[in-house]
Amino acid sequence: MDTNSLDALDHLDDAIAAAAFRRLVRHLQHRHDAQNIELMGLAGFCRNCLADWIRDAGFDGDKAAARELIHGMPQDEWKATRQKPATEEQLAAMEASVAKNRVD
């Protein structure tokens, strides 16, 4: 992404950004078939990352509360009803993808 695109993103109206974020979270709550490990492998972030990011942005709740907000249910319930065991291939893809997140 070039500098002009980043500058434009920084000037995006907060209400528009918030609406897009809420739509993303609702989409991920609906698409529980998209596993976190798969999201990590493809994009380098997942629902848990979003929960961490809202905490970094000032959300007052703890990690569990942030994850419940993003998952739409307590994380233990999410794991029990939605999460499948990760394969070796998924874990390898996640590790490779997360390595791309590092900014020097």
C-alpha distance (Angstrom), angle and dihedral (degrees) to the residues before:
residue distance angle dihedral
M1 . . .
D2 3.78 . .
T3 3.80 125.5 .
N4 3.82 93.4 -104.2
S5 3.80 91.0 57.0
L6 3.80 91.2 49.8
D7 3.80 91.2 48.6
A8 3.81 90.6 51.2
L9 3.80 90.5 49.8
D10 3.81 90.9 52.0
H11 3.81 88.8 54.9
L12 3.80 95.3 48.9
D13 3.79 109.5 126.6
D14 3.81 110.5 -99.5
A15 3.81 92.5 -130.4
I16 3.80 91.0 55.1
A17 3.80 92.1 45.9
A18 3.81 90.9 48.5
A19 3.81 92.3 49.8
A20 3.81 91.0 50.1
F21 3.82 90.8 48.2
R22 3.81 91.8 50.8
R23 3.79 90.0 49.4
L24 3.81 90.5 50.7
V25 3.82 91.6 50.9
R26 3.82 92.7 47.5
H27 3.80 89.3 48.3
L28 3.81 91.5 52.2
Q29 3.81 90.9 46.8
H30 3.80 89.1 53.2
R31 3.81 94.4 43.1
H32 3.78 97.1 56.0
D33 3.81 86.7 149.6
A34 3.82 86.6 75.7
Q35 3.78 98.3 85.2
N36 3.80 120.2 -144.9
I37 3.80 90.3 -123.4
E38 3.81 89.5 55.7
L39 3.80 92.0 48.6
M40 3.79 89.1 50.2
G41 3.79 91.1 49.3
L42 3.78 94.0 50.3
A43 3.78 105.0 31.9
G44 3.79 106.8 13.9
F45 3.81 94.0 -119.1
C46 3.80 138.5 73.0
R47 3.78 142.1 178.5
N48 3.80 91.3 -71.6
C49 3.81 89.7 54.4
L50 3.80 89.9 53.1
A51 3.80 88.7 52.0
D52 3.81 89.9 51.8
W53 3.80 90.9 47.5
I54 3.81 93.7 53.4
R55 3.79 88.5 51.5
D56 3.81 89.7 49.8
A57 3.82 87.6 50.9
G58 3.81 92.1 55.7
F59 3.83 107.7 -84.3
D60 3.81 105.0 161.0
G61 3.80 96.7 -145.2
D62 3.77 126.2 92.8
K63 3.81 125.2 -107.6
A64 3.82 92.9 -84.8
A65 3.81 92.6 50.7
A66 3.81 91.9 48.0
R67 3.79 92.0 50.0
E68 3.81 91.4 47.7
L69 3.79 89.4 52.2
I70 3.82 92.3 51.7
H71 3.82 97.3 38.9
G72 3.80 93.5 42.8
M73 3.81 89.9 -128.6
P74 3.82 138.6 44.6
Q75 3.80 111.6 -64.1
D76 3.81 92.7 -119.8
E77 3.80 89.5 56.6
W78 3.81 90.5 46.6
K79 3.79 91.2 52.4
A80 3.79 92.8 46.9
T81 3.80 96.6 47.1
R82 3.80 106.4 25.9
Q83 3.79 112.7 21.5
K84 3.78 121.3 89.3
P85 3.80 124.8 -162.2
A86 3.80 112.2 -86.9
T87 3.78 118.6 -116.1
E88 3.79 123.6 -134.4
E89 3.82 88.3 -109.7
Q90 3.81 92.0 53.6
L91 3.79 91.7 48.8
A92 3.81 91.6 50.0
A93 3.81 91.7 48.2
M94 3.81 90.1 49.3
E95 3.80 92.6 51.0
A96 3.82 91.6 49.3
S97 3.79 92.0 46.7
V98 3.80 95.3 46.7
A99 3.80 89.4 51.1
K100 3.82 87.2 63.2
N101 3.82 89.4 58.7
R102 3.79 92.8 68.7
V103 3.77 112.6 106.2
D104 3.78 116.0 -157.8
